[in-house]
Amino acid sequence: MYLSAEKKQELFGTYGKSNKDTGAAESQIALFSYRISHLTEHLKKNRKDYSTQRALQLLVGKRRNLLDYLKAKDIERYRAIIKALNIRR
């Protein structure tokens, strides 16, 4: 699998409050961003993979919802995660 437990711990440690804080919005956004980039690369090679295309669209929507939540709750945390992950709005 492309996303190992070690990679998840690295993402949570980098963007979350701790390695164990897997539910924080920043951690989830970082995880979704990693998965989105992986699926995007897959779709560049396999243009007719429609199930992956749908999964990608769902992930982008989930990430957008979390970003909107974070923006409404704490604008500084929102700006920090946008800058750290280079997410375009």
C-alpha positions in Angstrom: 0.0 0.0 0.0 1.2 3.5 -0.8 0.4 4.9 2.6 2.3 3.0 5.4 1.9 3.5 9.1 5.3 5.1 9.3 4.3 7.7 6.6 1.0 8.4 8.5 3.0 9.0 11.7 5.4 11.3 9.9 2.5 13.3 8.5 0.7 13.5 11.9 4.0 14.4 13.6 4.8 17.2 11.1 1.4 18.8 10.8 -0.5 17.7 14.0 0.0 18.6 17.5 1.7 15.3 18.2 2.1 11.8 16.6 -1.0 10.6 18.4 -3.2 13.5 17.5 -4.8 11.9 14.4 -8.1 13.7 14.6 -6.8 17.2 14.5 -8.0 19.2 11.4 -4.4 19.9 10.4 -3.5 16.3 10.5 -6.5 15.2 8.5 -5.9 18.0 5.9 -2.3 16.8 5.5 -3.3 13.2 5.1 -6.0 14.2 2.5 -3.4 16.3 0.6 -1.0 13.4 0.5 -3.6 11.1 -0.8 -4.8 13.7 -3.3 -1.4 14.1 -4.8 -1.0 10.3 -5.0 -4.3 9.9 -6.8 -3.5 12.8 -9.1 -0.3 11.1 -10.3 -2.2 7.9 -10.8 -4.8 9.7 -12.9 -2.1 11.3 -15.1 -1.1 7.7 -16.2 -4.6 6.2 -16.2 -7.0 8.7 -17.7 -10.0 6.4 -17.9 -10.0 5.2 -14.3 -13.3 6.7 -13.3 -13.6 5.2 -9.9 -10.3 6.8 -8.9 -11.5 10.0 -10.4 -14.6 9.9 -8.2 -12.5 9.1 -5.1 -10.3 12.0 -5.9 -13.3 14.4 -6.1 -14.6 13.1 -2.8 -11.3 13.6 -1.1 -11.0 17.2 -2.5 -14.5 17.9 -1.1 -13.6 16.5 2.3 -10.4 18.6 2.5 -12.3 21.7 1.4 -14.9 21.1 4.2 -12.1 20.8 6.8 -10.4 23.9 5.5 -13.6 25.9 5.7 -14.2 24.6 9.2 -10.7 25.6 10.2 -11.0 29.0 8.6 -14.2 29.7 10.5 -12.8 28.4 13.8 -9.2 29.7 13.8 -7.9 31.8 10.9 -4.3 31.6 12.1 -4.2 27.8 12.0 -5.9 28.0 8.6 -3.2 30.3 7.2 -0.5 28.1 8.7 -1.7 24.9 7.1 -2.4 26.6 3.7 1.2 27.9 3.7 2.7 24.7 4.9 1.0 22.5 2.3 0.9 25.0 -0.6 -2.8 24.6 -1.1 -4.4 26.9 -3.6 -7.7 28.5 -2.7 
